[in-house]
C-alpha cells in the first residue's frame, strides 16, 4: 500500500503529496500525521497539495480535520 512521506524539519513537519489522493490514502495520511505530531511534538505542519489535480469535498474535509486536530495538539497547519 502507498504511503505519503512525512518529513521532519526541526520543529516542523513537511508533507508533500505527489500522487492523486484516494479516500483510503487520505484517511491513512490523517492518522499517520496526527500520530507523528503526537510523537515528535511538532509545532507546525506544511501540506503541499500543488500536484493534486482535484480536491473534492472529502479531501477538503480530511485536510480540515488534520488542521483541527493539529491545532488541538498545539501545531499550526499551512496548506
C-alpha positions as CSV (number, residue, x, y, z in Angstrom):
1,X,0.0,0.0,0.0
2,X,1.2,3.5,-0.8
3,X,2.2,5.8,2.0
4,X,2.8,9.6,1.8
5,X,6.1,10.5,3.4
6,X,6.1,12.9,6.4
7,X,9.4,14.7,6.8
8,X,10.6,16.3,10.0
9,X,12.5,19.6,9.6
10,X,13.3,20.8,13.1
11,X,10.1,21.6,14.9
12,X,8.0,21.3,11.7
13,X,6.6,18.5,9.6
14,X,6.5,18.7,5.8
15,X,4.0,16.6,3.8
16,X,4.4,16.7,0.0
17,X,1.6,14.9,-1.7
18,X,2.9,13.8,-5.1
19,X,0.1,11.4,-6.1
20,X,-3.6,11.8,-6.5
21,X,-5.2,11.1,-3.2
22,X,-7.9,8.4,-3.0
23,X,-10.1,8.1,0.1
24,X,-8.1,5.3,1.9
25,X,-4.8,7.0,1.3
26,X,-6.2,10.3,2.7
27,X,-7.5,8.6,5.8
28,X,-4.2,6.9,6.4
29,X,-2.4,10.2,5.9
30,X,-4.6,11.8,8.5
31,X,-3.9,9.1,11.1
32,X,-0.2,9.0,10.3
33,X,0.2,12.7,10.5
34,X,-1.6,13.0,13.9
35,X,0.5,10.2,15.3
36,X,3.7,11.9,14.1
37,X,2.6,15.2,15.6
38,X,2.0,13.5,18.9
39,X,5.3,11.6,19.0
40,X,7.5,14.4,17.7
41,X,5.8,17.4,19.4
42,X,5.9,19.3,16.1
43,X,4.8,22.9,16.2
44,X,3.8,23.2,12.6
45,X,2.7,21.2,9.6
46,X,3.1,22.2,5.9
47,X,1.0,20.3,3.5
48,X,1.9,20.7,-0.2
49,X,-1.0,19.8,-2.5
50,X,0.3,21.6,-5.6
51,X,0.5,18.3,-7.5
52,X,-3.1,17.1,-6.6
53,X,-5.3,17.7,-9.6
54,X,-8.7,17.7,-7.8
55,X,-9.6,18.4,-4.2
56,X,-13.1,17.2,-3.7
57,X,-15.3,17.7,-0.6
58,X,-14.0,14.5,1.0
59,X,-10.4,15.6,0.6
60,X,-11.3,19.1,1.8
61,X,-12.9,17.6,4.9
62,X,-9.8,15.4,5.6
63,X,-7.5,18.5,5.3
64,X,-9.8,20.4,7.6
65,X,-9.8,17.6,10.1
66,X,-6.0,17.4,10.0
67,X,-5.8,21.2,10.7
68,X,-8.3,21.0,13.5
69,X,-6.6,18.0,15.2
70,X,-3.2,19.6,14.7
71,X,-4.4,22.8,16.4
72,X,-5.6,20.8,19.4
73,X,-2.1,19.3,19.6
74,X,-0.6,22.8,19.5
75,X,0.7,22.7,15.9
76,X,-0.3,25.2,13.2
77,X,-1.2,23.9,9.7
78,X,-0.5,25.5,6.4
79,X,-1.8,24.1,3.1
